[in-house]
Amino acid sequence: MARRVSSAPSASSPVLCVVLLLTLLRPLQQVTAAAAHNYFDALHKSILFFEGQRSGKLPPDQRLRWRRDSALQDGSAAGVRAPMRLHSTFHQILLSFSFPILVASVNVTWELQVDLTGGYYDAGDNVKFGFPMAFTTTMLAWSVIDFGRTMGPELRNAVKAVKWATDYLLKATAVDGVVYVQVGDPHSDHNCWERPEDMDTLRTVYRIDRTHPGSDVAGETAAALAAASIVFRSRDPPYSRLLLQRAISVFEFADKYRGAYSSSLSGAVCPYYCDVNGFQDELLWGAAWLHKASLRREYREYIMRNEIALHAGDTINEFGWDNKHAGINVLISKEVLMGRADYFMSFKNNAEDFICAVLPGIPNTQVQYSPGGLIFKAGGSNMQHVTSLSFLILAYSNYLSHSNKVVPCGGGVSATPALLRHLAKRQVDYILGDNPLGMSYMVGYGRRYPTRIHHRASSLPSVQAHPGRIGCKAGTIYYVSPEPNPNLLVGAVVGGPNVTDAFPDSRPYFQETEPTTYINAPLLGLLAYFSAHG
């Protein structure tokens, strides 16, 4: 995009700004007038959703009571490989007793059980995918860091949601040079429609290590741990130090043993969470969060040294579990806007290119909008793009406000903080019901919302209602049923409508009706802000 970048506010054309504002507002003419939204109620519910996604032993203060303990043996299917060298005579004795030992001459590897209970199910299935879980954690933490002060009494629950994830990530990174990146065979899991409490599908454990690298998932895990260390810095200093130290070691591993985890584990992670974008952005993303969390010079130098090599300027209008480019640029630019890091100016330039690329109604717009005004990107589960991009737009508007700056987008148009906040708010309001269908896409919020979401635990009778086990294929009748889900997964935001604003409230349409943790995580920050500044 050809555009001049200025560090100082430039004069903008009042006429063009009015035209742009009308472009943003035009879709509202197609929407039935709605009452003002209760953003704090939506925030409360969006956090509650994470309790419905919990795996493992549920705590006494669990609020979504229809869920029960699940996957309490996760980690036992494959353990930590601990190499030992045995005397050859003792070696033969052990063999005669058929001990659980893997033999290579007199070099032996003993499989020790590893505890991988806890964490979150990513969506409507029962697999724990490490890549999106780590991104979810990073965005939960960023929401608390930037917007926690406006969360009020819900801040406590948001911090709990972060810790439920980081406790698991600490388990998954406890062995040096190893990151456990997935629990559950996705092919086995997706062949069944079962409650997590009844699971009898394969709980295979997948890992990356020095010979099977995964710099993408390891880099994101380092980012999550580093971001969370900021959340707990004053709340729990020892825990914060543990998170930061683990983030440092995981990042060193990710950087030293480079490669994509989808190359090492393609049969398990593809096509579900294949790394299509490459691992380079996660290395920069991890370094950026370590720089913010530790203030160590080495991470600043790493970012500057690798900016070109790791393609910081690529696909600047993308942000999600697979592509971190826009997020990297927005995160790093804050320091530049605050006047503390001119050496990162190129990242600010990239961030402002991103801002101009997402504005509707101006030349060179690179993001599509539905007739009703929703950001739309092809590929399914569109709300992940809506919430992630809107989070960046709102975060950047705040950075601009604090530095008294605007973004010049060419043609006399400037993106002011107020304009960007309006754009982000428009997306949030669409999710909450200001759309052509008059439907909230958050379960349990508003008068009308999806009732047949693609989610196993929500769609099957609860253990309390149906104590008997429901087997792999026995759940099919609930999957195809036209009846609403019996368990309300409060706060879940589904994949959302298609490019024409149409929405099928039906379980088989998983791209539209399946909720995910990484849709909700950035939404926390947005709802927190608008609950105080709506």
C-alpha positions as CSV (number, residue, x, y, z in Angstrom):
1,M,0.0,0.0,0.0
2,A,1.4,3.4,-1.0
3,R,1.1,5.7,2.0
4,R,3.1,8.2,3.8
5,V,3.5,7.6,7.5
6,S,3.8,10.5,9.9
7,S,4.5,10.4,13.6
8,A,2.5,13.6,14.2
9,P,-1.2,14.1,13.6
10,S,-2.0,15.3,10.1
11,A,-4.9,17.4,8.9
12,S,-7.7,15.2,7.7
13,S,-10.4,16.1,5.2
14,P,-13.7,16.7,7.1
15,V,-15.7,15.7,4.0
16,L,-13.9,12.4,3.5
17,C,-14.1,11.6,7.2
18,V,-17.9,12.1,7.1
19,V,-18.1,9.9,4.0
20,L,-16.1,7.2,5.8
21,L,-18.2,7.4,8.9
22,L,-21.4,7.1,6.8
23,T,-19.9,4.0,5.2
24,L,-19.4,2.5,8.6
25,L,-22.9,3.4,9.7
26,R,-24.7,2.5,6.4
27,P,-25.2,-1.2,7.3
28,L,-27.1,-0.1,10.4
29,Q,-29.9,1.1,8.2
30,Q,-30.6,-2.6,7.4
31,V,-30.8,-3.6,11.0
32,T,-33.8,-3.4,13.3
33,A,-33.2,-0.9,16.1
34,A,-32.0,-2.6,19.2
35,A,-31.8,-1.5,22.8
36,A,-28.5,-0.4,24.2
37,H,-26.3,-3.4,24.9
38,N,-25.3,-4.6,28.4
39,Y,-21.6,-5.1,27.6
40,F,-20.8,-6.0,31.2
41,D,-23.4,-8.9,31.1
42,A,-21.9,-10.0,27.9
43,L,-18.4,-9.9,29.5
44,H,-19.6,-12.0,32.4
45,K,-21.0,-14.6,30.0
46,S,-18.0,-14.6,27.7
47,I,-15.8,-15.5,30.6
48,L,-18.2,-18.1,31.9
49,F,-17.9,-19.9,28.6
50,F,-14.4,-20.9,29.4
51,E,-15.7,-22.9,32.4
52,G,-17.7,-25.0,29.9
53,Q,-14.5,-25.8,28.0
54,R,-12.5,-27.0,31.0
55,S,-10.9,-30.4,30.9
56,G,-9.8,-32.3,33.9
57,K,-10.8,-32.2,37.6
58,L,-13.3,-29.3,38.0
59,P,-12.8,-27.0,41.0
60,P,-15.4,-26.5,43.8
61,D,-16.3,-23.0,42.5
62,Q,-17.2,-24.3,39.0
63,R,-20.2,-22.2,38.0
64,L,-21.4,-24.1,34.9
65,R,-22.8,-27.0,36.9
66,W,-23.9,-29.3,34.1
67,R,-20.2,-30.0,33.3
68,R,-18.4,-32.7,35.3
69,D,-14.8,-34.0,35.5
70,S,-13.3,-35.4,32.3
71,A,-10.1,-36.7,30.8
72,L,-8.6,-37.5,34.2
73,Q,-6.0,-39.9,32.7
74,D,-4.6,-37.5,30.1
75,G,-0.9,-38.0,29.7
76,S,-0.9,-41.7,30.6
77,A,-1.1,-42.8,27.0
78,A,2.5,-41.6,26.3
79,G,5.0,-40.5,28.8
80,V,8.3,-38.8,29.3
81,R,11.1,-40.7,27.7
82,A,13.9,-40.9,30.3
83,P,17.1,-42.4,28.8
84,M,19.1,-44.8,31.1
85,R,22.2,-47.0,30.6
86,L,21.9,-50.4,32.2
87,H,24.4,-53.1,33.0
88,S,23.9,-55.8,30.3
89,T,23.2,-58.6,32.9
90,F,20.6,-56.5,34.7
91,H,19.3,-55.6,31.2
92,Q,18.6,-59.3,30.4
93,I,16.9,-59.9,33.8
94,L,14.5,-57.0,33.1
95,L,13.7,-58.3,29.7
96,S,12.8,-61.7,31.1
97,F,10.1,-60.0,33.3
98,S,8.7,-58.0,30.3
99,F,9.2,-54.7,32.1
100,P,7.7,-51.6,30.2
101,I,11.1,-50.7,28.7
102,L,12.1,-49.8,25.2
103,V,15.5,-51.4,24.4
104,A,18.3,-50.2,22.1
105,S,21.3,-52.5,22.8
106,V,22.1,-51.6,26.5
107,N,20.5,-48.1,26.1
108,V,17.1,-48.1,27.5
109,T,14.2,-45.6,27.5
110,W,11.7,-45.9,30.3
111,E,8.3,-44.5,29.7
112,L,7.2,-42.5,32.8
113,Q,3.7,-41.2,33.0
114,V,3.2,-37.5,32.5
115,D,0.3,-35.5,33.9
116,L,-1.5,-33.6,31.1
117,T,-4.8,-33.2,32.8
118,G,-6.5,-29.8,32.7
119,G,-6.5,-27.1,30.0
120,Y,-9.3,-26.4,27.6
121,Y,-11.1,-28.2,24.8
122,D,-10.7,-25.8,21.9
123,A,-14.2,-26.0,20.4
124,G,-17.1,-28.4,20.2
125,D,-15.0,-31.6,20.3
126,N,-13.0,-33.3,23.1
127,V,-9.4,-32.8,21.8
128,K,-6.9,-30.5,23.5
129,F,-5.1,-28.8,20.6
130,G,-2.0,-27.0,22.0
131,F,-1.6,-24.4,19.2
132,P,-5.0,-22.7,19.5
133,M,-5.0,-23.2,23.3
134,A,-1.7,-21.3,23.5
135,F,-3.1,-18.5,21.3
136,T,-6.2,-18.4,23.4
137,T,-4.1,-18.0,26.5
138,T,-2.0,-15.2,24.9
139,M,-5.2,-13.3,24.0
140,L,-6.8,-13.9,27.4
141,A,-3.7,-12.4,29.0
142,W,-3.5,-9.5,26.6
143,S,-7.2,-8.7,27.3
144,V,-6.4,-8.5,31.0
145,I,-3.2,-6.5,30.5
146,D,-4.8,-3.8,28.3
147,F,-8.4,-3.9,29.5
148,G,-8.4,-5.5,32.9
149,R,-8.9,-2.2,34.7
150,T,-12.4,-1.9,33.2
151,M,-13.4,-5.5,34.0
152,G,-14.6,-4.6,37.5
153,P,-15.6,-7.7,39.5
154,E,-15.2,-9.9,36.5
155,L,-11.4,-9.3,36.5
156,R,-11.1,-12.1,39.1
157,N,-12.8,-14.6,36.8
158,A,-10.8,-13.5,33.8
159,V,-7.5,-14.1,35.7
160,K,-8.8,-17.5,36.7
161,A,-9.4,-18.3,33.0
162,V,-5.8,-17.4,32.3
163,K,-4.5,-19.5,35.1
164,W,-6.5,-22.6,34.1
165,A,-4.7,-22.4,30.8
166,T,-1.2,-21.6,32.1
167,D,-1.3,-24.4,34.7
168,Y,-1.8,-26.8,31.8
169,L,0.9,-25.2,29.7
170,L,3.4,-25.5,32.5
171,K,2.7,-29.2,32.6
172,A,3.0,-29.4,28.8
173,T,6.5,-27.8,29.0
174,A,7.9,-29.4,32.1
175,V,10.4,-31.5,30.3
176,D,13.4,-29.7,28.8
177,G,13.4,-29.9,25.1
178,V,9.9,-31.2,24.8
179,V,6.5,-29.6,24.4
180,Y,3.4,-31.7,24.6
181,V,1.2,-30.1,21.9
182,Q,-2.0,-32.2,21.7
183,V,-4.0,-34.8,23.7
184,G,-6.5,-36.9,21.8
185,D,-6.5,-38.5,18.4
186,P,-8.7,-36.1,16.4
187,H,-9.7,-38.8,13.9
188,S,-11.0,-41.0,16.6
189,D,-12.6,-38.1,18.4
190,H,-14.4,-36.7,15.4
191,N,-15.8,-40.1,14.6
192,C,-17.8,-40.0,17.8
193,W,-20.4,-37.7,19.3
194,E,-19.7,-38.1,23.0
195,R,-19.7,-36.1,26.2
196,P,-16.2,-35.4,27.5
197,E,-17.3,-37.1,30.7
198,D,-17.9,-40.4,28.7
199,M,-14.9,-40.2,26.4
200,D,-13.4,-43.6,25.4
201,T,-11.7,-42.4,22.3
202,L,-7.9,-42.5,21.9
203,R,-6.2,-40.0,24.2
204,T,-3.0,-40.2,22.2
205,V,-0.3,-37.7,23.3
206,Y,1.6,-35.8,20.7
207,R,4.8,-33.9,21.3
208,I,7.5,-31.9,19.6
209,D,11.2,-32.3,20.5
210,R,14.7,-31.6,19.2
211,T,14.3,-34.1,16.3
212,H,10.7,-33.3,15.6
213,P,10.5,-29.5,15.9
214,G,7.5,-27.2,16.1
215,S,8.7,-23.6,16.4
216,D,5.2,-22.4,15.6
217,V,3.4,-24.0,18.6
218,A,6.5,-23.6,20.8
219,G,6.8,-19.9,19.9
220,E,3.1,-19.4,20.7
221,T,3.4,-21.2,23.9
222,A,6.3,-19.0,24.9
223,A,4.2,-16.0,24.0
224,A,1.4,-17.2,26.2
225,L,3.6,-17.9,29.2
226,A,5.3,-14.6,28.9
227,A,2.1,-12.6,28.5
228,A,0.6,-14.4,31.5
229,S,3.6,-13.6,33.5
230,I,2.6,-9.9,33.2
231,V,-0.9,-10.8,34.4
232,F,0.5,-12.4,37.6
233,R,3.4,-10.0,38.2
234,S,1.8,-8.3,41.1
235,R,-0.9,-10.8,41.9
236,D,1.4,-13.8,42.4
237,P,5.1,-12.9,42.0
238,P,6.5,-16.5,42.4
239,Y,4.0,-17.9,39.8
240,S,4.8,-15.0,37.5
241,R,8.6,-15.7,37.7
242,L,7.9,-19.4,37.0
243,L,5.9,-18.5,33.9
244,L,8.5,-16.1,32.6
245,Q,11.4,-18.5,33.2
246,R,9.5,-21.3,31.4
247,A,8.7,-18.9,28.5
248,I,12.4,-18.1,28.1
249,S,13.4,-21.8,28.0
250,V,10.5,-22.7,25.6
251,F,11.4,-19.9,23.3
252,E,15.1,-20.9,23.3
253,F,14.0,-24.4,22.3
254,A,11.6,-23.0,19.6
255,D,14.4,-20.8,18.1
256,K,17.2,-23.4,18.3
257,Y,15.3,-26.3,16.7
258,R,13.4,-24.7,13.9
259,G,10.6,-26.3,11.9
260,A,6.8,-26.4,11.6
261,Y,4.9,-28.8,13.9
262,S,2.6,-29.7,11.0
263,S,5.6,-31.2,9.3
264,S,6.5,-33.2,12.4
265,L,2.9,-34.2,13.3
266,S,1.0,-33.8,10.0
267,G,-1.2,-36.8,10.5
268,A,-2.4,-35.6,13.9
269,V,-2.7,-31.8,13.5
270,C,-3.7,-31.5,9.8
271,P,-6.2,-30.6,8.5
272,Y,-7.5,-29.3,11.9
273,Y,-4.8,-26.9,13.0
274,C,-2.2,-27.1,10.3
275,D,0.4,-24.3,10.3
276,V,-0.2,-22.9,6.8
277,N,1.5,-19.6,7.5
278,G,4.9,-20.9,8.6
279,F,6.6,-20.8,12.0
280,Q,8.5,-17.5,11.5
281,D,5.8,-15.2,12.8
282,E,5.5,-17.2,16.0
283,L,9.2,-16.7,16.7
284,L,8.8,-12.9,16.4
285,W,5.6,-13.0,18.4
286,G,7.2,-15.0,21.2
287,A,10.2,-12.6,21.2
288,A,7.9,-9.6,21.3
289,W,6.0,-10.9,24.4
290,L,9.3,-11.8,26.1
291,H,10.6,-8.3,25.3
292,K,7.5,-6.9,26.9
293,A,7.5,-9.2,29.9
294,S,11.3,-9.2,30.7
295,L,12.5,-5.9,29.3
296,R,15.7,-7.8,28.4
297,R,17.9,-6.3,25.7
298,E,18.5,-9.6,24.0
299,Y,14.8,-9.8,22.9
300,R,14.9,-6.3,21.5
301,E,18.0,-7.2,19.5
302,Y,16.5,-10.5,18.4
303,I,13.4,-8.7,17.0
304,M,15.5,-6.1,15.2
305,R,18.0,-8.7,13.9
306,N,15.2,-11.0,12.6
307,E,12.6,-8.5,11.4
308,I,13.4,-9.2,7.7
309,A,14.4,-12.8,8.0
310,L,11.2,-13.7,9.8
311,H,9.0,-11.6,7.5
312,A,7.5,-9.1,9.9
313,G,5.9,-7.2,7.1
314,D,4.1,-10.1,5.5
315,T,0.3,-10.5,5.4
316,I,-0.1,-7.5,7.7
317,N,-4.0,-7.7,7.7
318,E,-4.1,-11.2,9.2
319,F,-4.2,-12.2,12.9
320,G,-5.3,-15.4,14.5
321,W,-4.0,-18.7,15.9
322,D,-2.0,-19.4,12.7
323,N,-0.9,-15.9,11.6
324,K,0.5,-13.4,14.1
325,H,1.7,-10.6,11.8
326,A,-0.8,-7.9,12.5
327,G,-0.6,-8.7,16.2
328,I,3.2,-8.5,16.3
329,N,3.1,-5.0,14.6
330,V,0.4,-3.6,16.9
331,L,2.0,-5.0,20.1
332,I,5.5,-3.6,19.3
333,S,4.2,-0.3,18.0
334,K,2.9,0.8,21.4
335,E,6.5,1.5,22.5
336,V,7.1,3.6,19.4
337,L,3.9,5.6,19.9
338,M,4.8,6.2,23.6
339,G,8.2,7.6,22.4
340,R,10.3,4.9,23.9
341,A,11.5,2.8,20.9
342,D,12.1,4.6,17.6
343,Y,14.2,1.6,16.5
344,F,10.9,-0.2,16.1
345,M,9.5,2.4,13.7
346,S,9.1,-0.1,10.8
347,F,6.7,-2.1,13.0
348,K,4.6,1.0,13.6
349,N,4.5,1.6,9.8
350,N,3.3,-2.0,9.4
351,A,0.7,-1.5,12.1
352,E,-0.7,1.6,10.4
353,D,-0.8,-0.2,7.1
354,F,-2.9,-2.8,8.8
355,I,-5.2,-0.1,10.2
356,C,-5.8,1.5,6.8
357,A,-6.2,-1.9,5.2
358,V,-9.2,-2.8,7.4
359,L,-11.1,0.5,7.1
360,P,-14.2,0.0,4.9
361,G,-15.2,2.4,2.2
362,I,-11.8,3.7,1.2
363,P,-9.5,2.7,-1.7
364,N,-7.2,-0.3,-1.1
365,T,-9.4,-1.8,1.6
366,Q,-8.1,-5.4,2.0
367,V,-10.8,-6.7,4.3
368,Q,-14.3,-7.7,3.1
369,Y,-17.5,-6.7,4.9
370,S,-20.9,-8.4,4.7
371,P,-23.9,-6.3,3.7
372,G,-24.7,-6.0,7.4
373,G,-21.3,-4.6,8.2
374,L,-19.5,-7.7,9.6
375,I,-15.8,-8.3,8.8
376,F,-15.7,-11.4,6.7
377,K,-12.8,-13.7,5.7
378,A,-13.4,-17.0,3.9
379,G,-12.5,-20.3,5.5
380,G,-15.1,-20.9,8.2
381,S,-15.5,-19.8,11.8
382,N,-15.4,-16.2,10.7
383,M,-16.0,-14.8,14.1
384,Q,-12.4,-15.6,15.0
385,H,-11.3,-13.0,12.5
386,V,-14.0,-10.5,13.7
387,T,-12.9,-10.6,17.4
388,S,-9.2,-10.8,16.8
389,L,-9.0,-8.0,14.3
390,S,-11.4,-5.9,16.3
391,F,-9.2,-6.4,19.4
392,L,-6.2,-5.0,17.5
393,I,-8.2,-2.1,16.1
394,L,-9.4,-1.1,19.6
395,A,-6.0,-1.6,21.2
396,Y,-4.3,0.6,18.5
397,S,-7.0,3.2,19.0
398,N,-6.1,3.4,22.7
399,Y,-2.3,3.6,21.9
400,L,-3.1,6.5,19.5
401,S,-5.2,8.3,22.1
402,H,-2.5,8.1,24.7
403,S,0.1,9.5,22.2
404,N,-2.3,12.1,20.7
405,K,-1.8,10.7,17.2
406,V,-3.9,9.6,14.2
407,V,-3.1,7.3,11.2
408,P,-3.0,9.0,7.8
409,C,-4.4,6.6,5.2
410,G,-4.0,8.6,2.1
411,G,-6.5,10.6,0.0
412,G,-7.0,13.0,2.9
413,V,-8.4,10.3,5.2
414,S,-7.1,9.9,8.7
415,A,-8.0,7.0,11.0
416,T,-8.7,8.8,14.3
417,P,-8.9,6.9,17.6
418,A,-12.7,7.7,17.7
419,L,-13.2,6.3,14.2
420,L,-11.3,3.1,15.1
421,R,-13.3,2.6,18.4
422,H,-16.5,3.0,16.4
423,L,-15.4,0.4,13.9
424,A,-14.5,-2.1,16.7
425,K,-17.8,-1.3,18.6
426,R,-19.8,-1.9,15.4
427,Q,-18.3,-5.4,15.2
428,V,-19.1,-6.1,18.8
429,D,-22.7,-4.8,18.4
430,Y,-23.2,-7.0,15.4
431,I,-22.2,-10.1,17.5
432,L,-24.6,-9.1,20.2
433,G,-27.6,-8.7,17.9
434,D,-27.4,-5.5,15.8
435,N,-27.4,-7.4,12.5
436,P,-29.9,-8.2,9.7
437,L,-31.2,-11.2,11.5
438,G,-31.6,-9.5,14.8
439,M,-29.8,-12.5,16.4
440,S,-27.1,-12.5,19.1
441,Y,-24.3,-14.8,18.2
442,M,-23.5,-15.2,21.9
443,V,-25.3,-18.1,23.5
444,G,-27.4,-16.9,26.4
445,Y,-27.2,-13.2,25.5
446,G,-30.2,-11.3,24.2
447,R,-33.7,-12.5,23.3
448,R,-32.6,-14.7,20.3
449,Y,-29.4,-16.6,20.0
450,P,-28.2,-20.0,18.5
451,T,-29.7,-23.0,20.2
452,R,-28.4,-25.9,18.2
453,I,-24.6,-25.2,18.4
454,H,-22.1,-27.7,17.2
455,H,-20.8,-28.8,20.6
456,R,-20.8,-32.3,22.1
457,A,-21.1,-31.4,25.8
458,S,-23.9,-28.9,25.2
459,S,-25.9,-31.0,22.8
460,L,-25.9,-34.2,24.8
461,P,-27.9,-34.7,28.0
462,S,-25.8,-33.8,31.1
463,V,-24.5,-36.5,33.4
464,Q,-27.0,-35.2,36.0
465,A,-29.9,-35.6,33.6
466,H,-28.6,-38.9,32.1
467,P,-26.3,-40.7,34.5
468,G,-25.8,-43.6,32.2
469,R,-23.0,-43.6,29.7
470,I,-23.7,-42.5,26.2
471,G,-21.4,-44.3,23.8
472,C,-19.6,-43.1,20.7
473,K,-22.3,-43.7,18.2
474,A,-25.2,-43.5,20.6
475,G,-24.8,-39.7,20.6
476,T,-25.6,-39.5,16.9
477,I,-29.4,-39.1,17.6
478,Y,-28.6,-35.9,19.5
479,Y,-26.4,-34.6,16.8
480,V,-29.1,-34.9,14.1
481,S,-31.9,-33.9,16.4
482,P,-33.8,-30.7,15.5
483,E,-34.3,-29.9,19.2
484,P,-32.3,-27.2,21.0
485,N,-29.3,-28.2,22.9
486,P,-30.3,-29.3,26.5
487,N,-27.3,-27.6,28.1
488,L,-26.8,-23.9,27.7
489,L,-23.2,-23.1,27.0
490,V,-23.5,-19.6,28.2
491,G,-21.3,-17.0,26.6
492,A,-20.2,-19.2,23.7
493,V,-19.8,-17.2,20.5
494,V,-20.3,-19.3,17.4
495,G,-18.6,-19.2,14.0
496,G,-21.3,-16.8,12.8
497,P,-23.1,-16.0,9.6
498,N,-21.8,-16.3,6.1
499,V,-20.9,-13.4,3.8
500,T,-24.5,-12.6,3.0
501,D,-25.4,-12.4,6.8
502,A,-27.3,-15.7,6.6
503,F,-27.0,-18.2,9.5
504,P,-28.2,-21.8,9.7
505,D,-28.8,-22.7,13.4
506,S,-28.0,-26.3,12.9
507,R,-25.3,-28.6,14.4
508,P,-24.1,-30.1,11.1
509,Y,-23.1,-26.6,9.9
510,F,-20.0,-26.5,12.1
511,Q,-18.3,-23.6,10.4
512,E,-21.2,-21.4,11.4
513,T,-22.4,-23.0,14.7
514,E,-19.3,-24.2,16.5
515,P,-17.9,-22.0,19.2
516,T,-14.1,-21.8,19.9
517,T,-12.0,-20.5,22.8
518,Y,-10.0,-18.2,20.4
519,I,-13.2,-16.5,19.3
520,N,-14.0,-15.5,22.9
521,A,-10.5,-14.7,24.2
522,P,-10.0,-11.4,22.4
523,L,-13.7,-10.6,22.9
524,L,-13.1,-10.3,26.6
525,G,-11.0,-7.2,26.1
526,L,-13.5,-5.6,23.7
527,L,-16.4,-6.2,26.1
528,A,-14.4,-4.9,29.0
529,Y,-13.7,-1.6,27.3
530,F,-17.2,-1.0,26.0
531,S,-18.7,-1.9,29.4
532,A,-16.9,1.2,30.7
533,H,-17.0,3.4,27.6
534,G,-20.0,2.2,25.7
